[in-house]
Amino acid sequence: MRLFLGPDQALKRYLTLFYGITLGLALILAILAISLPVNTTADPDAITQTALPNTAFKTQSTAEIHRLNKPTSVPAIPPTPNEETPSPLGVTSADLREAQVRLWQPWTGKTGDVLQAMVDEFNRTNQWGIHVSVSSYEGFGRLDEEMESAIISGTLPDVLIDYGYQAQNWNGNSILTDLTPYVNDPVWGFSSGELSDFIPGFWAEDVVKNASSGGSVRLGIPFYRSAYVLFYNQSWARELGYSNPPTTPYEFTDQACAAAKAWTAQGGKTDQNKGGWLITPQPGALAGWIYAFGGGITNPSGEGYLFDTPQTLQAFQTIKDMVERGCAWSKAGLNPQVEFATRQALFVVGSLFDIPAQQEAFSQAGSKDIWEAIPFPSRSQAAVDTYGPSLLITRSTPARQLAAWLVTEWLVYPPNQTEWVSTFEVYPTRQSTLSYLDENSNQNPQWAQALSLLPVAHGEPSLASWSVTRWVLNDAMTQLIDPKVSSDQIPAILENLDAVAAEINSQVR
């Protein structure tokens, strides 16, 4: 038995497929080819129920945010900068006249149209005559390909929207602007109130270490975030005797096992493991459970990743326990939204982007069941796994960079951010935006529930290597649900996970 992938797959999937890297493969192949003894005598009920530390970043509760921000209104258009104060940037309004800014974004269709409308309004109302032209691409992958070509040809955009790990990859070519001077500029930057308005965890994600100086640089401004949460069938759970969603892993397991038992009792003999938690291998699913058990993904005392911890071990053991007891199941080729809507599963992991599809699945199934978006249960602090892109500015001239900064400020200005996140029902990155979302969020109960989970959000790493490493979690989950892998093998899986992640991190920087 091989952990994660076979050697030929590892070569293609983790390194060559993404970056064409050839160094260090011998180490990875040796790690992936390790064979472990199978022991099927593990006692799934022997997991110690110990309290774990709270590692979620701190924010106000959604109710508190609403209470504090509702009395405050902001103009539809950002206020005019006061140029009586000298700016260290050395750019004046006269320098900005008729500036041309190129913005690249990864959306077409309806999504692209919404962003275009926001940019059109900036073009119409900005006092400097700055004009922004937008280039739209079919997804982040296509945008990344265009950026690679632009780096070679020197035809870079001024602003682009992409993930933090890509920003670090590109900044190896020193093409991105450190936004710290713009954030702190007394004329053109954010006020202290605006800075505190950004949700702290999201705001911190774009600050990275400068490899040359050893200091820190800010490569982006967080645009929006999505999240992985648990979808939970409240109606079915109440029929099973549970009046509330699970708040601990023990309660989660108990409810999932009850659903699996009910499925079997109702005649589900051909798929006896159905009914509990439908496991869908995806990075956010395993990351959410790691965070819920108090674990982490990055190494808190050094560089890179750290998976081999007591907390992550407990998370893996709990998942394996549920699989061995028939309370969690997985099957390739299924539509998880359909399975969940037809009571094939009491729980399934989904992202905020999955909520509309899940609502449609219930409608198509003719189901009147009430379902909720809930966090990953924890013994100490529930968690959701968040991810999303930021606004990046490339290096050019002082005037063009400032013009690009003004566009960036516009896109994250609370009324504008409200338009974006309410259209696509994702997380805002500014707390005051929540006060504008009440009416919209009330029309979508699952999105409103997800918004209430912002205080327990954990962002995914912004390391350059995360673009590759995140998929290793998929393979770890695949091993956990493999009946040929026992609980006794989990420590070795974690050791190998750390070794593979370290090797990827050493080469993708």
Disulfide bonds with the S-S distance in Angstrom:
Cys257-Cys327 1.86
